[in-house]
Amino acid sequence: MVERVVATPAALELIERLKSQHGPELMFYQSHGCCDGSSPMCYRVGELTPGRYDLQLGRIGDCPFFISESQYQYWQNSQLLIDVTEGSGGTFSLEGPEGICFITRSRLFTEDEQHALQGQSS
């Protein structure tokens, strides 16, 4: 099965640390501008309600990962790779005080992966 969103070991480690601090029910939303740029934002479930035009792209660290439909149109041919980097990220994201932040990298799907995705249900 081809996954549309995956996380690096460093991102998974940070997710587990955030779960121990904030509880096991976390979620991600791929921000697309405004206050926090275009970074993956981590919230407690219920702090942000996905809207009518948001899609659940997959799960990372057993947490749902959402993206807006319009943002998905730009990245539908890419796998999102969630990683961490030094610095301060989104001020609303739970990792803000950690001195590191989540970052989205991407790579284009191969032709074989594109065909496999067409056969998968969304």
C-alpha positions in Angstrom: 0.0 0.0 0.0 1.3 3.4 -1.0 1.0 6.0 1.8 0.4 9.7 0.9 2.0 10.9 4.1 4.9 9.3 6.1 7.1 10.5 9.0 10.8 10.1 9.7 12.1 8.4 12.8 12.9 11.9 14.3 9.3 13.1 13.7 7.9 9.9 15.2 10.1 10.4 18.2 8.8 13.9 18.6 5.2 12.7 18.2 5.7 10.2 21.1 7.2 12.9 23.3 4.3 15.2 22.6 1.8 12.4 23.4 3.5 11.9 26.7 3.2 15.6 27.5 -0.2 16.4 26.0 -2.1 13.0 25.9 -2.4 10.3 23.2 -5.1 12.0 21.1 -3.1 14.3 18.7 -3.8 15.3 15.1 -1.9 17.1 12.4 -3.1 19.7 9.9 -0.9 20.8 6.9 -1.1 24.6 7.3 -1.3 26.5 4.0 -0.4 30.0 4.9 -1.5 32.8 7.2 0.1 33.0 10.6 2.3 29.9 10.5 3.3 29.5 6.9 2.9 26.1 5.3 4.1 23.8 8.0 2.5 20.7 9.5 0.8 21.7 12.7 0.2 19.4 15.7 -2.8 19.8 17.9 -4.7 18.0 20.6 -7.8 16.4 19.0 -10.6 18.9 19.4 -8.4 22.0 19.3 -8.9 22.3 15.6 -11.9 20.9 13.8 -11.3 19.8 10.2 -13.6 21.6 7.9 -15.9 20.5 5.1 -13.1 20.9 2.5 -10.3 19.2 4.5 -9.2 15.7 3.7 -7.6 13.1 5.9 -4.5 12.3 3.9 -3.3 9.4 6.2 -1.9 8.9 9.7 1.6 9.5 11.2 2.5 8.2 14.6 -1.1 6.9 14.8 -2.4 10.4 14.5 -4.7 11.6 11.7 -3.1 14.0 9.2 -5.4 16.4 7.4 -4.9 18.8 4.5 -7.2 21.2 2.7 -8.7 20.1 -0.5 -7.1 23.0 -2.4 -3.6 22.3 -0.9 -4.1 18.6 -1.8 -4.5 19.6 -5.4 -1.0 20.9 -5.4 0.5 17.8 -3.7 -1.7 15.0 -5.0 1.2 13.6 -7.1 3.7 13.7 -4.1 4.2 11.8 -1.0 4.6 14.1 2.0 7.5 13.3 4.3 7.1 14.8 7.8 10.4 15.5 9.4 11.8 17.8 12.1 14.3 20.6 12.0 15.8 23.0 14.5 14.1 26.3 15.1 10.7 27.6 16.0 7.9 26.5 13.9 4.2 27.3 14.1 3.3 29.2 17.2 0.0 27.3 17.5 1.6 23.8 17.1 2.3 21.8 20.2 6.0 21.4 19.5 6.5 25.2 19.5 8.4 25.4 22.8 10.6 22.4 22.0 13.2 24.3 19.9 12.5 22.1 17.0 9.6 22.0 14.6 7.8 19.8 12.1 8.6 20.4 8.5 7.1 18.9 5.3 9.3 17.6 2.6 8.0 15.8 -0.5 8.9 13.6 -3.3 7.0 12.8 -6.5 5.3 9.4 -6.7 6.7 6.9 -9.2 4.5 5.8 -12.1 4.0 2.5 -10.4 3.0 4.2 -7.2 0.6 6.4 -9.1 -1.1 3.3 -10.6 -1.3 1.7 -7.1 -2.9 4.8 -5.6 -5.5 4.8 -8.3 -6.5 1.3 -7.2 -6.7 2.3 -3.5 -9.8 3.8 -2.0 -9.3 7.3 -0.5 
